[in-house]
């Protein structure tokens, strides 16, 4: 990877600009004892991600603990931009809107393998 930085801060409202070529995101929730990971395709507007069809465990976890992490893996092989090998990692605060998880992204970085 040369001299490229390990992580690059991303303004949460601009996160959508870094998602081309990323097919899904891992939504990571926690109930205070155990984490749960599910791969989903959210609807994203500015720094708000909406997740539907998540299953019972993520819904229950968000009801118990609003802190979540989102991780988009590196881009697919069709992409050629500067950060193609970086994952996008974001922290957020979640709440339930019926059976939809709504996440407000509070912090985000592009992160490459060390």
C-alpha positions as CSV (number, residue, x, y, z in Angstrom):
1,X,0.0,0.0,0.0
2,X,3.0,2.3,0.1
3,X,2.7,5.6,1.9
4,X,-1.1,5.8,1.8
5,X,-2.7,6.5,5.2
6,X,-4.2,3.7,7.2
7,X,-7.4,5.7,7.7
8,X,-8.9,8.8,6.1
9,X,-11.7,10.7,7.9
10,X,-15.0,11.1,6.0
11,X,-17.6,13.7,6.8
12,X,-20.7,11.7,7.7
13,X,-22.9,13.8,5.3
14,X,-20.6,12.9,2.4
15,X,-20.4,9.2,3.0
16,X,-22.5,8.4,0.0
17,X,-19.7,9.7,-2.2
18,X,-17.5,6.8,-1.1
19,X,-19.9,4.0,-1.7
20,X,-19.6,3.4,-5.5
21,X,-18.8,-0.3,-6.1
22,X,-19.8,-1.4,-2.6
23,X,-22.7,-3.8,-2.9
24,X,-23.7,-4.0,0.7
25,X,-22.9,-3.0,4.3
26,X,-22.4,-5.0,7.4
27,X,-24.7,-3.7,10.1
28,X,-23.2,-4.5,13.5
29,X,-25.5,-4.3,16.5
30,X,-24.9,-5.3,20.1
31,X,-27.3,-6.2,23.0
32,X,-24.7,-5.4,25.7
33,X,-23.4,-9.0,25.8
34,X,-23.0,-10.1,22.2
35,X,-22.6,-8.5,18.8
36,X,-24.6,-9.5,15.7
37,X,-23.6,-8.9,12.1
38,X,-25.9,-8.9,9.1
39,X,-25.2,-7.9,5.5
40,X,-27.8,-5.5,4.1
41,X,-28.4,-2.9,1.4
42,X,-29.6,0.3,3.1
43,X,-31.4,3.3,1.7
44,X,-28.9,6.2,2.3
45,X,-29.7,9.9,2.4
46,X,-26.9,12.2,3.6
47,X,-25.9,10.7,6.9
48,X,-29.1,8.7,7.5
49,X,-29.1,5.0,6.6
50,X,-32.5,3.1,6.7
51,X,-32.4,-0.7,7.0
52,X,-35.5,-2.8,6.4
53,X,-35.9,-6.6,6.5
54,X,-33.1,-6.9,9.1
55,X,-34.5,-9.8,11.0
56,X,-35.4,-10.1,14.7
57,X,-32.0,-9.9,16.3
58,X,-30.9,-6.5,14.9
59,X,-34.3,-5.0,15.9
60,X,-34.0,-6.4,19.4
61,X,-30.4,-5.3,19.7
62,X,-31.2,-1.7,18.7
63,X,-34.1,-1.6,21.1
64,X,-31.5,-2.5,23.9
65,X,-28.5,-0.5,22.6
66,X,-28.6,2.4,20.1
67,X,-24.9,2.3,19.3
68,X,-24.1,0.5,15.9
69,X,-21.3,0.2,13.5
70,X,-21.6,0.0,9.7
71,X,-18.8,-1.5,7.6
72,X,-18.8,-1.5,3.8
73,X,-16.1,-3.9,2.5
74,X,-13.6,-2.7,-0.2
75,X,-14.9,-2.1,-3.7
76,X,-15.6,-4.6,-6.4
77,X,-13.0,-5.1,-9.1
78,X,-14.8,-2.7,-11.6
79,X,-13.8,0.3,-9.5
80,X,-10.5,2.2,-10.0
81,X,-10.8,5.2,-7.7
82,X,-8.1,6.2,-5.1
83,X,-9.7,4.4,-2.2
84,X,-10.8,1.2,-3.9
85,X,-9.0,-1.1,-1.4
86,X,-10.3,0.8,1.6
87,X,-13.3,-0.3,3.7
88,X,-15.8,2.4,4.8
89,X,-16.3,2.1,8.6
90,X,-18.9,4.3,10.3
91,X,-20.3,4.6,13.8
92,X,-23.9,5.7,14.4
93,X,-26.8,6.0,16.7
94,X,-29.8,3.9,15.8
95,X,-33.5,4.0,16.5
96,X,-36.5,1.9,15.4
97,X,-39.2,3.3,13.1
98,X,-41.6,0.3,13.3
99,X,-39.6,-2.6,11.9
100,X,-37.0,-0.3,10.2
101,X,-33.7,0.5,11.7
102,X,-32.7,4.2,11.2
103,X,-29.1,5.0,11.7
104,X,-27.7,8.5,12.0
105,X,-24.0,8.2,11.1
106,X,-21.9,10.2,13.6
107,X,-18.3,9.3,12.5
108,X,-16.8,7.7,9.5
109,X,-13.4,6.7,8.0
110,X,-12.0,5.0,5.0
111,X,-9.8,2.2,6.4
112,X,-7.2,0.1,4.6
113,X,-5.6,-3.1,5.6
114,X,-2.4,-2.6,7.6
